[in-house]
Amino acid sequence: MPDKDPKIQKTPKAQKAQKAQKAKTEKSAAKKSAVKIKLVRSVIGTTRYQRAVVMGLGLRRINHTVEREDTPEVRGMIDKVSHLVQIVEA
């Protein structure tokens, strides 16, 4: 692990790139909004894939509400089980 060795110094260019990456991730984390999702229908009778998506969203039982980051990945999961969930307005 070269990063752990105190004798090895990072170049100024590498340090600058690391700072820029850190600033970029902090900005993107601050901009992301959240979406509340509520399970309104039972997963009984659904496919294994749909049950896995519901579990992946963190929903456990009917009327259970969770808050997730509003990302394209989460929106895609919601779209796959849109007949089982409802987006709750905050």
C-alpha positions as CSV (number, residue, x, y, z in Angstrom):
1,M,0.0,0.0,0.0
2,P,2.0,3.1,-1.2
3,D,-0.6,5.5,0.2
4,K,0.1,4.3,3.8
5,D,3.8,4.8,3.6
6,P,4.8,8.2,5.1
7,K,8.0,8.3,3.0
8,I,6.2,8.4,-0.3
9,Q,4.8,11.9,-1.1
10,K,1.9,12.5,-3.5
11,T,2.7,14.8,-6.4
12,P,1.0,18.3,-6.3
13,K,-1.0,17.3,-9.4
14,A,-2.3,14.2,-7.6
15,Q,-3.1,16.2,-4.5
16,K,-5.0,18.8,-6.5
17,A,-7.0,16.1,-8.3
18,Q,-7.9,14.4,-5.0
19,K,-9.1,17.7,-3.6
20,A,-11.2,18.4,-6.7
21,Q,-12.8,14.9,-6.5
22,K,-13.6,15.4,-2.9
23,A,-15.2,18.8,-3.6
24,K,-17.2,17.3,-6.4
25,T,-18.6,14.5,-4.3
26,E,-19.5,16.9,-1.5
27,K,-21.4,19.2,-3.9
28,S,-23.3,16.3,-5.5
29,A,-24.2,15.0,-2.1
30,A,-25.6,18.4,-1.1
31,K,-27.7,18.7,-4.3
32,K,-29.4,15.3,-4.1
33,S,-32.9,15.3,-2.8
34,A,-34.8,12.6,-1.2
35,V,-37.9,10.7,-2.2
36,K,-40.3,8.9,0.2
37,I,-41.6,5.6,-0.9
38,K,-44.5,3.7,0.7
39,L,-45.4,0.0,0.1
40,V,-49.2,0.0,-0.5
41,R,-49.8,-3.5,-1.9
42,S,-48.6,-6.9,-0.8
43,V,-45.8,-8.7,-2.5
44,I,-47.7,-12.0,-2.4
45,G,-48.3,-13.2,-5.9
46,T,-45.5,-11.1,-7.4
47,T,-42.4,-12.4,-9.1
48,R,-39.2,-13.1,-7.3
49,Y,-37.6,-10.2,-9.1
50,Q,-40.2,-7.8,-7.9
51,R,-39.9,-9.0,-4.3
52,A,-36.1,-8.4,-4.6
53,V,-36.7,-4.9,-5.8
54,V,-39.0,-4.1,-2.9
55,M,-36.5,-5.5,-0.5
56,G,-33.8,-3.5,-2.2
57,L,-35.7,-0.4,-1.6
58,G,-35.9,-1.3,2.1
59,L,-39.6,-1.8,2.3
60,R,-40.7,-4.6,4.7
61,R,-44.5,-4.5,5.1
62,I,-47.6,-2.8,3.8
63,N,-47.7,0.9,4.8
64,H,-44.0,0.9,5.5
65,T,-42.4,4.2,4.4
66,V,-38.7,4.7,3.6
67,E,-36.7,7.7,2.4
68,R,-34.1,7.2,-0.3
69,E,-31.9,9.5,-2.4
70,D,-33.6,10.6,-5.6
71,T,-31.2,8.9,-8.1
72,P,-31.9,7.3,-11.5
73,E,-31.2,3.9,-10.0
74,V,-33.9,4.4,-7.3
75,R,-36.4,5.8,-9.8
76,G,-35.8,2.7,-12.0
77,M,-36.6,0.5,-9.0
78,I,-39.7,2.4,-8.3
79,D,-40.8,2.1,-11.9
80,K,-40.4,-1.7,-11.8
81,V,-42.8,-2.0,-8.9
82,S,-44.9,1.0,-9.5
83,H,-48.1,-1.1,-9.0
84,L,-47.0,-1.9,-5.4
85,V,-45.5,1.3,-4.2
86,Q,-46.6,5.0,-3.9
87,I,-44.4,8.1,-3.8
88,V,-45.3,10.1,-0.7
89,E,-45.1,13.8,-0.9
90,A,-42.9,15.3,1.9
